[in-house]
């Protein structure tokens, strides 16, 4: 459990893992909520992983779609996007499904 928190017990002492930082909640700002920014970012984010196996690309697409849906929801709730803009982007980018569910890490036995 401590490993999940970025902590390790060594010789009875608690040590933080190097390079680990606490997760931060994404809080979209007006620039991140611009329709063109969302559209451009969505289309280009997965380009670096085009050489990966199809199963990897498929999972990355699911995660990207879920995170984009969450972003659209957050932008709308902050009044930075209108419902019409969210609906238009959802259709244009072919985003479907439950947003947050796809971003949850699977539980391994």
N, C-alpha and C positions, 0 to 999 in steps of 0.2 A: 504494500500500500504506500509506503514512504517513497518508493521509486516513482510512483505516479505523481507524487507531489514534487519531484525533482530533488529529493533528499536521499541520502545514503547513510547508513549507520556503519562506521568503521571503528573497530576497537572500542566500542561503547560510546563513541562520539558521533554526533549528527553533523553531516557535511552536505552542503549544497552541490549539485551537479554543475560543472562548468558549462557555460553556454546555455543553460536553462534559465528561462524567465517565466514568471507567472503569466498565464493567459490574460489577454486584455479583451474586453468587450468592444466590438466594433460599433462605433457611433458615427454614422454617416454625416458628412457636412454638406453645405450647399454645392461645393464643387463636385463631390463624389456622386451627388444625386442629379447631375445634369444628364438629360436623356442621351445626348451624343457621347458623353463619357462612358455611360453604362453600356451603350451599344458597341462602341469601339473596343472597350476592355473585354467585353464578353466574347467578341469575335477573335481577339488576338491572344488571350490568356493561355490557351492550350497549344499554341504553335510550337513551343519548345519541346513538347512531349509527343510530337508526331511520329517519332521513331520507336515508340513503345508498343508493346503488344496490344492488340485490340481490346482485350479484357481490361487492361490498365487504362486505356483511353476511355473506355465506356464508363468506368468508375469515376474517372476525373470529370467526365461530362456530367455525371449525376451530381457530384459534389458542387461543380460550378453552377449548375442550374439551381440547386438548393440554396446556395449562398446568394445567388442573384435574386431569387424570389424573396429571401429574407431581407436583402438590401432594399428591394422595391417596397416591401411592406414597411420597413423602417423609415424610408424616405417619405412614403405617403403619410405615415402616422405623425411625422414631424412637420407635415405641410410643405415639404420640399418638392413633392410630385403630386399631381392631381390623380384621381382615380382613372381618368381617361388615359393619362400618360402611362400609368402602371399597366392598365389593360392592353394598351397598344404595344408596349414593349414585351409583355408576356406572350402575346400572339406572335409578334414579329420574331422573337428569339425562340419561339416554340418551347416555352417553359411550362412544364406541367408537374403535377404531383405535389406531395407535401414537402414543404420547404425544410423545416428543421429536422425532420426525420432522417433525411439522407446525410446530414452533416454529423449525426451521432456516430461515435465509434462503435463498431460491433462488439458485443460481449463475447469473449472467448472462454470456452470451458476450461 
